[in-house]
Amino acid sequence: MTRLKVELPKDALLLSPDQAMLDAPDTVYPVMIDPAWNTPHAGDWAGVSRTYPNQAYWHFTYNSSYVHDWGVGYCGDTSRCAPTDVKRAFFQVSNPFVGKQILGATFGTYESWSYSCDARPVELWSTGYISPGLNWNAQNASGFWSRYLQTINTAKGWSGNCPGGWLEYGETGAVKNLVQDAANWGWPTITFGLKAQNEGDTLAWKRFTDDAYLQVYYNLRPNQIPMSDMTMSPGSVCQYPGIKINKMPQVTTRATDPDGEAIGVQFAVGWDDGTGLRRRWWSTGSEDAAPGGNTFKASGSIFSWPLPTDLPKNLQLDWEARAWDGAQWGPWSSDGDPTGCYFIVDTSAPDGPAITSDAYPGSKDATAALPWTDGVGKSGQFTLKSAATDVVKYQWGLDTSPSAANEVATSGGAGQTVRVQPQTAGVHFISARAVDGAGNASQPETYYFNVLTGQAQRTGWSMDDPSGTSVTGTGGGFEATLGSGATAGAPGHLAEGLSLDGTANGYAETQGNVLDTTRGFAVSAWVNLTGDTSRNRVAVSENGNWAARFALGLMNGKWTMWTSTQDTNAVYTLEPASSDTPVVLGQWTHLVGVYDPTARTSTLYVNGVPGTPVAVTAAWDARGPLEFGRSKWHGNWTDPWTGSVDEVRLWDRSLSKAEAADAAADKQLATGRPAKAVWHLDGSSAKPVGTTETDNLTAYNGVALGRPGIADKAIHLDGADDYLRGTRPQVDGSRDFSVSAWVKLPAPTPGDTTPKMAVTQIGQHNNEFSLYYSPYWGRWIFGRYKEDSSADTLVRTWQDACTAGSQINGVPCFTGTTGEWTHLLGVSDTAAKKLRFYINGFLVGQSDYTQNAPWANPGPIQIGAVNREGANGEFFGGDIDDVRIYDRVVTGPEAGAMVQQRPQLAGRWKLNTATSTPADAPAVTPDEGPAKAGAQLGGGASIKADGGLFQTPGTLLLNGSTGYAATGSVPLHTGQSFTLAGWANTAGVPTRDMTVLSVAGANNSAVTLRWHPLGNDANGQPTGQWQAEVRDSDANGAARTLTTHTPATSVMENWTHLAVSYDAFADRLALYVNGQVENQGCADGDRTCTPHISWTGAPQPYEAGGGVQFGRTRASGAWGEYFSGELDDVWLYQGVLSPAQIAKLADYNVELGTSTGV
């Protein structure tokens, strides 16, 4: 590590690295200019005085009198100290470095005063944990000053000749070694002590401020590459046993680094030549050789390597990969439970089918320059075609190997299409093989393609308006990036516009497409042409791989909207719809291009006047970006615009003649679905955003706004006549769409069978869709009518009948409603001809559904009531929040993410007080959460009035044999995602199992958070670990899954913060101690190392109903593992808290309010 020369020329920061270091033969690239640093400041500090050995000076305070600095050394000058004294200072910092490799560390402390300018040595030590009761006698105990670190001989602060300044300890490496030990052993804090080397020397008297810090340069080794991120072409996924292919494959993997650093990848191939299976070939030349700096890519990138053709054939080979971050290797992909990726090269194996797609352009090479295509939730066709004439079927898989589960018949190897819908953004692959009539399969071929994040919501209502009679709608956004020849903030038709200079760089483009160009659409813009009219020019276009689906601009000297017949590099035809309105240079002109899918024509309107409609041969789907100032011709950008563009609008429907005229008059269209995207192009942003036009909702009959919501505020409806309504439809029911809402509905009164409507789009006779609760069926329902006819029948999608607390097909049962916040998501997928319904992120039901045409007169969105034949009914009596509408399919992973983004407070027990009502009843400590599930104290449990860490005193004191507290019900669902957190203080280092928290069932606890002893260390001191356990059944003998976190034994007699989370969508159990997940791996090949990783895969816990237990757990029908010590400030959340949120709960310096939480 070397320092950089830093210069500050005008408007720049110039960093000059050491050239000798760069040229040194032992320099390993990449060289990081900005490494991973973390600088925690002292969270606690204290002073001690020999003269007053029983007095504590916590945070340099005595009798509420605070001083900014504290003495160190001997104060023998009676004019300054009466009586004379010896003092020492301590600083304690948090340890966020668990599992990290420490590359350097410096402890800094500010010397504010010295007795003179004569230098005197000050020693830095590692000491025991400090707390508010620390005094001279406590720190003077044997072993408290545990490790000498370094001495600095200096004097700062006496005068201008030796001004106050920082002392930085670290150059000897002792501080680094200490921090590495703290990282390895998971210490929650690191404590430093300062004392004079000679505590009898008056000239050694100094003072230090409370502003100490620990600066640490660290690294986390790269993540292990999972088998699921490893593929080969040909050959499909990483698998065992080996698959036969006819040539050496290109192997591909995705690699990540937890620090987010750039990384390289080393590939290896192994085989057994008769002397054993081992690695024998490496992409870097040898196992010890690191990847070259020029091969490094960003974390999360794709890495590929073509295996050499001279590797053995007709022999089983296995390939592996690992990542290198410039400091450490990640584990080999085969380390632990995974295996290598096996294959056999047999040149007689038949080729697999060719794979192509216009919707998702791709390649056999995962590192090829592939376009990013919209997007998640959007179906696309892939064509499979074999050169072999005896092929009778194809089998394929999305991001997996081909199988009979995905099969399409063919004849003579003819091409067949399959429709695929990517569920997540990123690099994906289709793997396919051909099968002949005898059942013989070809080698799998692999086709890689890139998928963009799905389009944002079309519109939504956050319900965060504090009061009033309407709620504000918010549309989604489409960001456009400007080329260097585009200038924002130029004079526009209305305010400002976008100036384009007519060069190849004079453009702006979105990341993905905006419109579905297979359906009706319209595009409008104000344009001002300043260049000549002798060439074609494009103001706005949406493009495919080779051609523009439509372009709006100038062709052959006329205003024109033209379309192309197909997206191919072969011959295609342009079909222009032009106007005879003269082109006037330097004048603002309004253009509207309309595609009518019923008539299959396109029409251009100039200043509101229509031209002659022109027939459109084919309506293909353009998946490329929307462009301002250019379009594609045979894969090349062309027809640059010279001039300005303003007020660009796109509709995903056709416009009528009257609407086109209104648009030219700058009128807001009042009927039909609003514009899909509008770019006002005002301001000077380099990335102007086009937003969806939306609709505010008017509240009727006293809807209460500003109620506490799932996120910020919500609305409350009285169930009698309250509702909200917009002015325009938002959904075309014949297209893909999704609708979601958070709802909270109390249990209906007995005998009430009237549906409770949450969200709907009304029609004349029926509702185009509806999210509602049916008391009659006892279920939430996503329903759709196919026609707006009173004779039509509702198609319902719901969860099959189930019993509360059970699971059905691995999904929690959501029968009934009990006043909890619940997330509903209805999806209408036209390609699959399905309705899907998600509750709290779980897919609970699917139904077949087909709608052949849009409704003739769709109505607006309505919330809180249905409307049939003009009459409202089925009123919702409860709270609704965060309603969103998408004009695309929302996928399963996205459904889960929508819920994970909103963890909900389920309970909070401060454990400060407990009351008995009536006076002879058992005491109950209150729950400040929404369920108000107070915990009853039993077995001798009590509240320790002066205990705890926070400003508000009080803790739950448990005797370790019978004491506990328990709720009568469980305010969260253990069969879904959850987080439990709280503080524990053991009465000594435990030597037996002791439970902090559990959620009990009849026989077993579904989740248990405990201390588990591991015996004594070499010094006879007890050791142990924290454990989180879940069980997937309440049956006796049910299997349990554990994850553990190993703390420092030396701090176990102090307060420890514990949190356990379970992610039901990732099946992941994680345990945090003092805000940290343990993630300490082992160096490759280190057989003496024991990894410490406090997270693991785990099956979904069962739904427990036996109450939250404080200080005990249940196993095989009996209570046990009683806790001895104190518990404080317990929180329960439905959902997974992020590491940052858990760190907030673990900060004992801040007592969080229950209403705000994390």
N, C-alpha and C positions, 0 to 999 in steps of 0.2 A: 504494500500500500504506500503510495507516494502522494505528495501534495501537488496541486495544480497552481500554476501561475495564473492570477486573476487580474484582468485589466478591464477598465470600464470606459471604452471609447463611446462617443455619442450614440445613443439609442442602441447599445449592444452590450453584451457580456461576453468577453473573450477569455476562453479557458485554454491554457497552453500546457499540455501534459509533458512529463519528463521524457525527452526523446531517448535518453539512454535506457530508461525502463522499457519503452516501446520496442527498442531494438534488441533488448537482452534475449538470449536464446532460451532462457527459462520462463519468459513471460507467456502466460496462458491467456489466449483470447477466448471470449471477448473481454476487453478491459472496460470495467464499469465506471463511468464518471459519476454517476449518482447511485451509490449502493444503498442497500436497505438499512436505514438507521432508525433507531427509536430512542427517544430521550425522555424517559419518565422523570418527573421531578419528585422530590421527597413529599410523600403524602402525610407522613408524621415525623416529628422531631421532638427531642427532649433534651434537657440539661440535667446534670446532677451536681451536687455540692458536698464536699467532704465535711464542711463545717456543719451542715444541716443534713445529716445522713438519712433521716427518715422523711425528708420533704421531697415531694415530686414537683417537677417543673415541666409538666407536659406542654408541648408547644411553646416553651419558654415563658410560661405563664405561672404566676403565683398570686393567690387571693384576687383573681380576676384582673391582675395587672400584667399586661403583655409587653415584652421587650422584643425588638426586632433582631437582636443578636445575643450571643451567649459566649461566656468566657471559656477558654481552654488553657490549662496550665496553672502555674502557681502565681497567685496575686499576693505578693508579699509586701506591697506598698500600702501601708495603713492609711495613707491619704486617699487611696482609691478603694480599698477593701478593709472594712472593719467589722469583724476581725479578719485576719488573713485567711485565704481559702485556696483550695485546689478544685478546679472544675473540669468537667468533660462534656462533650456534646455527641449526640446520636442522631442519625438520619435514616429513615426507613422508606424504601421505594417499592412499588409494586413490581412483580416479576411477570411481564408478558412474553417471556422468552422460552417458555416450556417447549421442548422438542426442537429448538433451533440450534444451529451450529454458530457459536460465537466467534467472530473473526477479530474483534477488537472491542475494548471497553475502557471508558474513562469516567472516573468519579470526580465531579467538580464541586467545590465549595468556596464561598466567597469570604476572604479574610478582610473584615472591615476595620480592624484596629490591631496594632501591635505596640508593645511597650516601648520599643525604640526601632531604629532602622538596622540594628544588629540582627542578622539572620539567626534563627533558632529552629531546630527541627521539630516537626509535628508528624506524629505517626497516624496512619490510617489502619484500622483493624476491621475485620468482620466480627460482629458480635451477635449475641442472642437477640431474640425478638423483643421489641420495646412496646410498652402499653402505658396507659395513663398513670398507673401506679409506680412507674419506675423511679427509684431513688438510688442514692449512693450505695446503700447496703446491698440492694438487689443486683446492681451491676458489678459489685465487687466480689460476687460469689465465684467460686472456682469454675472455670470453663466458660464464663460468660464472654470474656474476650477470647474468641476461639481461634482466630487466624490473623497473624500479622500480614499486612499487605505491602506497605511502602512508607517511606519517610521522605518528606520534602523539607529542606532547610531554607527558610525564607523569612522576610519581614515585610508586611504590607499594612499601610494604614496609619503609620505614625505621623508622617508629614508629606509634603509634596515631593520630597526626595525618595520616598518609598510609599506611594499612594496605595490605597486599598485595591485589591484585585483577586482574581480567581486562582485557586490552587487546583491543578488538574493531576490527579493520580491515575496512572495507567501504563506508563512507559515500561515498567518492569514486566508486565504481563500478568501480575498477580491478580489484578482486578478482573481481567479477562477470564482467568482460570476460575475465579470465584463465581462469576456470572455463568460460566459454562456448567459448574457444579449445580448452581441453582436451576438452570435449564434442564439438566439431566434428571434431577431429583424432584422437580416440580414444586420448589419452594414457592409459597404464595407471595413472599416479600423477601427483600434483601436488606440487611441492616448494617450500617457502617458506624464506627465509633472513632472519634478524634480525641487524642490526648497528647500532651507534651511528652517528648522523649525524656526530658529531665523535669520532673514535677517539683523540684526544689529550686529552680532557677527563675528568679523574678523576671529576667529579660525574655523568658519564654512565654510570658503572659500575652494572650491574643484573644480576639473576639471574632466569631463567625456568624453570619446571618443565617436565616432559616431557608434561604433559597439555594438548596443543594440539588444536584441532578446526577443522573447516571446515563451517559451516552454510550449506546451499544451499536456496534456494526455487526449484523448477523446474517445468517443465511439458513433457509430451509432447503433440504435436498429436494430435487424434483420428485413429483408424484410417480408412483408405479403406474406403468401403462397397462390399462385393463385389456383383457382379451377382446372385449366388445369394441375396442377402438383399433383393432388390428385386422387388416384385410389383405388379400392378394389378388392380382389379376394376371392370368386366370387363377381361379381357385376359391373365390368367395371368402368366407369368414375364417377366423382362427379356430381350428378344431383339432380334435383327436378322436379316432385314428386318422391317419393321413389320407388325403384325397388324391386321385390320379389326375394329373394334367400333362399336356404334351410338350410343354416348354418351361424354362425357368421363369418364374413369375416376377412381376414388380411387386414388392412388398410395401405396405403403406400403414402408417400409424398416426395417431394424433397424440401429442405430448403436451403436458401442462406442468407449470411450476407454481407452487403455492405463494411465492413472493411476486409472481407476475413478471419474472425476469425472462429475457430472451434465452433460448436454450437450443442445444443441438441434440441429435439422436444418433446412437450407435446401434447398427443392426448386426446380428450374429446368426450364423447357421451352424448347426451341429449334426453329427451323424455317428453311427457306430461302425467303425471299420474292422471290427473284430477285437478291438482292444477296449471297448467301452464307449458309451454315448457321452460325448462332450462337445463343446464349442470348438470349431476348427477353422472357421472363416469369420472375419469381422470387416465391416464396411470401412473402418478406419485403419485397417492393416494389421492391428493387433488389439488384444483386449485392453491393454493399458493406454492405448493411444486415444486421446480425446478428439471429438469432432472439430474440424477446422472452424475458425471464427466466421469464415464466409458462408458457412452452412447454417448459422444460427437464425432462428425465426422467433416471432412473438409466441409467448405461451398460448397454447390452444391451437397452434398451427398444425398443418398436415405435413408429414415427412414421408418421402418415398425413396426406394432404392431398387434399381433393377439388379437382380441377382446374376452373377456371372454365369455364362453358359458352360464353363468347365467344371462346375460342381457335379458331384456324382449323380448318375441317372440310374433308374430302376432300383433305388435304395431310399428308404424312408429318411427324409431330412426334416429337421425342425428349425424354425427360425424364431428369434426373440428380439427384443429391443429394450433399450433403456435410454434415459435422458441425462444430459450433462449441462449444468448451469454455469460452468467456469470455475466452480469451487468444489462441487460434490456430484457424484453419480446418484441418480435415482436407482431403485431396485430393478433388477431384470424383470421383465414382464412375466417370467415363469416362476419367480420366487414365491414361496408359500404354497397356497392352494392352487393357483392357476397352473396350466401346463404350457409347453411350447406350442407353436402352430405347425402342424405336420402336413407333409405332402410327399408325393412320389412323382418324379418326372418319367413318364412312359410315352415315348414319341408316337405310339400307336393309338393313344387315346383320342377320340373324335373331338373336333372343335365344338364349342358351344354356339348358341345362336348370337347373331349380331343384335345389339340393343341400341335403339335410337329414340329420341323424343324431341318434338318441336316445343312442347310445353316446358320441359326442363332440359335445356341443352347440357350435354355432358361429354364424358370421355372415359376410356379405359385407364387413363393416367390421372390419378387423384391430384397431382400437382400441376396439371395443365391450367392455363389461364381461362377458367370457366366463368361465365357470367353468373351473377347472383339474381335469382329469379323469384318473383312473388308467387307463392309464398305459403306459409303455414296455413293449413286448413283449405288449401285450394287444390282440387284434383287436377291431374294431368295424365295424358295418355302416353304409354311407352309401347313401342313396336318391337316384337321379337320375331326374328326371321332366321331360318337355318338354311345352309347351302345343301344339306343332305336331303334327299328326296324321300327317305323312309321314315321321317319324323312324323309322329301322330299327335304329339302334345308337347307343350312347354310347361315347365314349372319354374316359379320365381319366388323371390322374397325381397321385402323392403328392409334393408339394414340387417338382413339375416340370410342364412343359406336357403337355396330353393327347396321346396317341399310340395307334397301332394295337396297341402292345405291351400295353396295358390296355384291353380292349374287351369290351362286353357287348351282346348282341342284344336288341332290343325290337320291338314292333309298335304302330304308331299313337301313338308317343310315350308309351306306358305306362311307369310307374315301374319301375325295376330297382334291385336292391341289389348293391353291391360290398363286399367285405370288405377292410379295410385294417389293417395292423399298424405303428404308429409305431415307429421305431427309436431315437429319441432324445427327450429331454425338451425342452419349449419350445413356441413357436408354430409350428404346421404349417398347411399348406393343401392342399385338394383342388382341382384344376383340372379342369373337365369341359366337353365340347362334345357337341352332338347332330349326327348325320350322317343325311341323308336317303337315299332309294333311289338317287339319281343321284350320290351321293358328295359332295354339297355339305355343308360343315361350318358350324355356327353359330359365333358368337363364343364364346370360352372364358369360363366363369364361375368365380369363385374363392370358396372357402369356407374361412375361417380357424377354427382351433380350437386349444385349449391342452392340452398333454399333460404330466402329472406324471412325475417320476422313477419308475421301476418299483419295486415292493415289494422290500424288503430280503430277504435270504436267509431261508428258512424255518428252517433250522438249519445248523450247521456245526461243524467241529472244527479248531481252529487247530493242534493237536498241540504246543502250547507247554508242556504239563505237563513239569516237569523230570525226574520219575521216578514210580515207582509202577506200578500194574496197571490203570489206567483213564485215559482222556482225556476232558476236559470238553467238553460241547457248549454252543453258544451260539446262542440264537434271535435272529431279527430283531426289530425294534421298530416300533411305531406310536405316534407322539407325538400326544397330544390337547392342544388349547389351551383354557384355561378362559375363559368369559365373565365379566364383572364380577359377575354374580350367583351364581357358583359358588365355593365355598370348599373348598380341600383341607385335609386334616388334621383334619376333623371326626370325632367318634366314629363308629366303624364296626361292622360285624358282627364282623370279625376286625381287631383293632387300629384303624386309622383308615379313613375313607371320604370320599366327596365329598358335600358339602351343596349343594343347589340351592334357590334362594329362590322359585321359582314365577313369576318375572318373565320378560320376553322375553330378559333377559341371563343367566338362570340355566341355563347349558348348558356343555357341553364338546364339542369336535368334533375328529376327525382331519382330516388334510389331504385324504386320498382314501379310497376304500372299503377295506374289509378282506376281505369275503367275496365269493365268486362266488355270487350268489343264484339262478343258474339251476340250481345243483346242490344236493345235500343239504347242510343246515347245521343248527346248533343254537346258541342263545344263552342264557346264564344270567346271573343277577344276584341279589344280595341287595338288597332294597329296603325302605325304611322311609318310609312315606307319612305326612306330618303335616298335609297340607291336606285340604280337604273332598273327598268322593267324588261330588259332584254333577256334575263335569265330567270329560272324558277327560284322562288324564295319561300321559305317556310317560317311561319310565326309559331305554330304549335303543332306537335305531332305525337302520336303514341306508336311505338315501334316493336317489332319482333326481332328475330335473329338476323334477318336479311332485308326486310322491307318495312315500310311504314304501313300500319293498318289504316291510319288516316293521316292526312296532313292538311293544314289550313293555311292558305297563303296565296301565292301568286304563281300561275302557270300560263305560259305562252301569252304573257302580257295581260291576263285577266285574273280577277279575284276568283279563287277556286278552292273547293274542298275535294281532294282526290283520295280514293281508296285503292288498295292493291288486291289482286285476286288470290294470292297465296304468299306464304312466307317461305321462300326458297331461293337458293342461289341460281336456280335454273330460270327458265323464262317465266315471267309473270307480267300481268297487264295492269296498267293504271286506269282507273275509271273516274274521270274528273266531272264534278258538278260545278259549273262555272256561272258567272253573272256577267251581264253586259253593262253593268254600272261602271263608268270610266274610273280608271285608277288615277288618283291625283296624288302626286308626290308631296310629302310634307304636310299632309292633312290627315287628321284622325278619322278612321273609318271603322265601323263596327261590322264584324263578321260572325255569323252563326252557321255552323255545319251540323246537320241533323241526319242521323241514320234511323230509318223507320224499318224495324224488322218484319212487320206484317206485310208492308208493301215491297220490302227488300229494295228500297231506294235510298239515295242520299240527296239532300237538298242544301244549297247554300243560300243564306240570306245576307244581303249587304245593306246595312243601315235599315234593317227591318223588312226589306223588299226581297221576296223569294225569287230564285232562279228556277230553271226547269229541273224537276227531279230526274235523276239518272239511276238506272238499274245497277244494283250491286250483285255481283256474281256469287261471292262467298263472304261469309262473316266469320273470319278466323280470330282466334284469341291471341292478342298481342300481349306478351308477358314482359316486354322490355320497358324501359323508363319512359315517362312523359318528357318530351323535349320542348324547350323554348328556343327557337332560332335555327333549327336544323331538322333533318329527317334522314332515314336510312335508304340507301339504294344499293342492292346487292352487297349488303354487309358493310358499306362505307357511308360515312357521314357526308351529307351534301346539302345543297340549296340553302346556304347561310342567309340569315335575315340582316338587312341593313336598315336601321331605324330603331323604333321603340315599340314596345308592347305593354299593354296595361289591362287591368281588370279581366283576367282570364278566369272563365267559369266552365266547369264540366258537370254535366248531369248524367246520371245512369238511367236515363229514360229519354224518349223522344220529346221534343217540344212541338207544340202546335204553332200555327202561323201567328196567332194572337200573342202567344208567349214569346216568340222570336221578336216580334215588334216591340213588346214591352221591354225585353232585354236591351234592345237597341236604344230605348228611351231611358235606360238606367233605372227602370222600375223593378222593385222587388217582386218576383213572381209569388203569387199568393196561394196557388193551388198546386196539387201534385207534390211528389217528394221534392224536398229542397235540393240544391246543388250538392253534388258529391264533394267538390273541392272548389274553393275560390281563392285566387291570388290577387289581392289588391295591389301588391307590388309597391306599397308605400314604404318609405324609410330607406336606409342604406345598408340593411343586413346583407351579408354575403351568402346567407342561406334563408331566403324568403320562404315562409310556410304558407301553404294553401290549406285552409280549414274548411271543414264541412259546415254548410249552413244548417242551423239547428232551429229549435223551436222551444220557447219558454212554455211552461205549463201554468195554467191559471187554476188557483185553488178555490173550491166552492164550498160553501156551507160551514165554514169555520175550521178548515184543516189547520192543525197546530204545527207551526214551523219552529225550528230551533231546538227540538228535543235532542237528548243525547243519542248519538248514532253509532254505527259500526266504525265510522271514521269521521270525526268531528260531529256534525249534526244530522238529524233525521226529521222526518215528518211523522205526525201521529194522526190517525183517522179514527173517528168515533164509532164506526160500524153502523151508523144510522143513516147518514146521508152525505158524508164527506167524500169528496173525490177531487182529482185534478185532471185537466184535459188540455191537450195542445190544440193547434189549429190545422195541422197538416199530417198526412201519413208519413211514416219513416221507413216502412218495410214494403217491399214487393214480395208477396208470398210465393210467387212462382220462382224466385231466386233463392240462393243460399242466404240465411240470416241466423243470428243468434241473439237471444235476449236474456239478461241476467238481472237479479235484484237481491238485496239483503232484506229479509223480512223477519218480523217478530210478532207472532200472533198468540195471544193467550188461548188456553184450552176453551173450546166452545162450551156454552152452557148445555146441560143435559137436554136432549130432545131437539136441539138445533141441528137441522140437516141442510141449511142453506149454504151454498158455496161462498167462499171468501176470496174475492178477486183482487189479486195484487197488481198485475200489469197486463194490459191488453191493447190491441189496435182494433178499434170498432169498425163495423161496416154498417150496411143498411139493415140487415136482418140478423147477421151473426158477427162473431169476432174473428178477425183473421188469425190471431193467436191469443192464447191466454195462459198466464201463470197463476195458479190459484190453489186453494186448499178446499177439499171436500170433506166436511164432517161426516157425511153419509158413508163415504168409503174409508174415512180415517187416513187420507193420504194427500200429499202434495201432487199436483198434476200439471203437465204441460199439454195443452190441448190445441188442436187446429181443425177448422172446417175447410173443406176443399172448395166450397162454393158459398157465395153470399146469398144463400137461399134458406128460407125457413124450413125447407124440407130436408136439408142436408143433415148428416149425422156427424157428431163430434168424434174425431180420432184422438183418443187419450193415450198419453205416455206416462207411465207411473212405475213405481216399484211394486213387485209382486207382494201379495199379502205376507206379512211376517209379524213376529212377536217382538215388542219393544225390548231392547237389550240384547237381541240375538243378531246373528249375521246371516245373510242370504247371498249365496254365491260369492262369499268372501267380502261382502259389502255390508256396512252397518245397517241395521233396520231403522228407517226414519218414519215409522208409523206415528200418528198422533202429532200434536203440537202442544208445547208446554211453556210458551213465552220466551224461548231462546232465540237468539239471532241465528238465522238459517240462510244459507246461500242457495239460490235457485238459478239454474241455467238451462234454458231450452234451446235446442239446436235443430234447425231444419236444413237437411243436406239433400239437395236436389240430385246430385250425381249418384249418391247411394240410395236415393228414394227412401230416406229414413228420417224419422224424428228421434232425437236423443234427449234424455233428461238427466241432469246431474243435480245432486243435492250435496252440499258441502264438499264439492269437488269429486264425488264418487258417481260414476255412471250407474244409475239405478234402473234404467229402462230404455227400450227402443221399440219403435213401431214403424210399420211400413206406411209410406205416405207419398202420394204423387198429386201435384197440382199442375194442371195443364196450361193455365193462362192466368195472368194477373186479374184481380178483381176489378170490375169496371169502376166502382166508386168507393175506394177504400177511405176510411175515416182516419181521424187522428189517434195518437197514443192517449190512452186513459189509464189512470192509476187509482186504484181503490174501489172500483165499481165496474160492472159490466154494463153494456148498453145494447139492448135489442129493441128493434122497431121504435127507436127514439126514446126509450124509457130506461133509466138507470136502475140497477138493482145489485144484489149479491155484494153488498158493501163489506169492505175489509175493516175490521176493528182492531187496529194494532199499529205497529211502526214499520216504515219502509225507508230504505236508504240505498243510495248508490245504484241507481238503475242505469243499465247500459244496453245499447243496441249496436250490433255489428252486422254489416252486410257481407258476411262470410261465415264459414264454419269455424267455430271455436273448438279446438281439439281437446282431447282428454288431458294431456299434460298442462295445457293452458287453463283448463277448468280447475285443476289442482292448485296451480299457481295463484289463481284469483282468490282462493280461500287462504292459502299460505301467506299472502300479502297482508292479511287482516287478522292476526291472532287476537282472540277476544279474552278479556279478563273474565275468569270464572270464579275466583275467590281471592281474598286477601285477609289474612289474620295477622294483625300486628302483635298479638299476644302480650299486650301491655296491661290488660285488665281482664277480669272475669266477674260476673255478677250472678246472683241467685234470685230467681223470681218464681215462686215466692221465696221467702228468706230461707226456708228449710230445704229448698230444691238444690240439686247439684249445680255448681257454678258453670257458666257458659262464657267462653271468650268469643267476642263478636267477629263476624265476617263482614267486611266492608264491601265485598263483591256484590254482583247483582242478585245472587241467589239468597243472600243473607243466611248462609248455612253456618250458624254458630257452632263451635266445637265445645262439647261438654267435657269437663274435667273429671277424671276418675282415678281410682287406685292410689290416692295420695298425691296426685299432681296439684300444683299450686302456681300462683303467679308470684314471681320474685320482683317486688316493686321497684328495686333499684338496679335491676340487671339490664343488660343489653348494650348495644353499640350506639344507638341513635339518641337524638335530642330528647325524644319522648321515651322515658325509661319503662322498663317492665319486660319480663321474659317468662316463658313457660318452663317451670322447674320440675324435672322428672327424677324419680328416685332410683331408676334402673331395675326395679323388681316388679312393681305393679302399676306405676304411674303412667298415664297416657291422657290424651284428649282425642275426641272423635266427633265427627259430624254425623247427623242422622241420615243424610243423603249425600250423593256425590254430585257436586256442581259442574262436573265436566264429564266428557265421554272418553273413557280409556280405549275404546275401539276406534277412535279417530286420532288425529295429531294432537299432541298436548305438550305442555311444559310445566314442571313442578320446580319450585325454587324456595330456598330458605337458608337461614343461618343456624349453625350448630356449634355448641361449645361443650366439649366433653369434660367430664369430671376426672381428669387424668387421662393418660394414654390408654385407650380401651384394649383389653386383652380378650374380649369375646365379641361375637356379633351383636351389633346394636343398630336398630332401625331408627332413622330420623323421620322419614315420611313413608307412608304406603297408602294404596287405595285397595280396600279389601273386597273380597267376595265372600261366598258362603264357606269355601274351603281354603282358598289361597288368595293372596293379594295379587292383583293384576300387575301392579308396579310397586317396587320396593327400592328405597334409597337407604343404604346402610353403610356402616363401618365393618370391615372384616379383618381380623388380626392375622398376621403371618408369622408369628413367633418373634424371638429376640434376635437382635443383630449381634455382631462380634463383640460389642461392648456390653451385652446383656440388656440393651434397651429394647422395649417392645416396638414392633413394626407392624404395618398393616396397609390397607388400601380402602378407598371408598369404592362402593359397588352400586351399580344400577341394574335392576333385574326386572324382566317382564315375563309373563306367562300367557300363553295363547289359549288357555282353558282353565276353568275353575275345578276341573276334576282332580281328584287325588292322584298324585304321581304325574301331573302335567309337566311337560318339558319346560325348562326355564332357559332364558337367554340372558347372559351377563355381559356387561362391560365394566372395566375397572379404571381407576385413576390412582396412581401411587403418589401420595404426598410426602413431604419432609417430616420425618418423625420428630424433629426438634421443635416443631411449631404446633403439634397436635393438641396442646393444652390451651389453645387460644381459639378465638372465633374463626370459623371456616364457613365460607359461602358455598352452597351446593346447589346444582341445578341439573335436572335430567329432562331431556326432550325426546319425543318420539315422532318421527316423520312418517305418517301412514302412507304417503305416496312414494317415498323412497325406501320404506321399510328399514329405517335407520334409527338406532338408539344411540344417544350421545350423553356423556356425563361431563359436566363442567365443575371444576373446583376452583374457587376464588376467581371466577370469570374466565377460566382457561380450559379448553379442550386439550388433553394430552396427545401429542402427536410426535413422539420420539421414536424414529425408526433406527435401524442398525445399518452400519456400513456394509457394503457388499462383501460377503465372505466372512464376516466377523461372527464366529461361532460362539464367542463368549458374551456377546451382547444380548440383552433381553429387551425387546421393543416394548414401549409403553404407549399404547394408543387407546384412548378412552371413548371410542365409538365403534359400532359394529352393525352389521346387518341383523335384523331381528324380525320375526313374524309379528303380525299385528296382535297386540294384547286383546284379551277378551273384554267385554263390556262389564265392568265391575259395578256393583250397586251397594256395597257394604260400608260406605262411608270413607271419608278421608281420615287416616289414622296418624296422629302425631306421637311418635315415640314407640311404636310397636308395629308388627306385621302379623299376617296370618298364613299358616302353612299347615296343610293336612287337617284343617278344621280347628286348629288351636292357635291361641295368641302367644307371641313370644318375641325375643330379641328386644326387650324393653331398654329404652335409652336412659343413660345416666348422664345428667348434665342439663344444659339449658337450650331452648329453641327460641328463635326470634324471627319475626317478619317473614311469614310464609306467603308465597304467591302461587296461584294456579292460573294457567292460560290454556284456553282451547286453541291449539295451533302451535307452531314451532317458532319460538323466539329466535332472532338472529344473534350471532355472537356479540354484536354491539349492544343489543338490548339486554342480554344476560350480564354483560359487563356493567351496565347501569345498575342492575339489581345488586351486583356484587360490590358496589362502591359504598362503603360504610360512612363516607363523609357527607352523603346526601340522603336524606330521608324523603323518598318519593311520595307524592300525593296519590291516593288511590284513584281518583277520577282521571288523572293524567297518565299514570302508570309509565310504561316505557314506550 
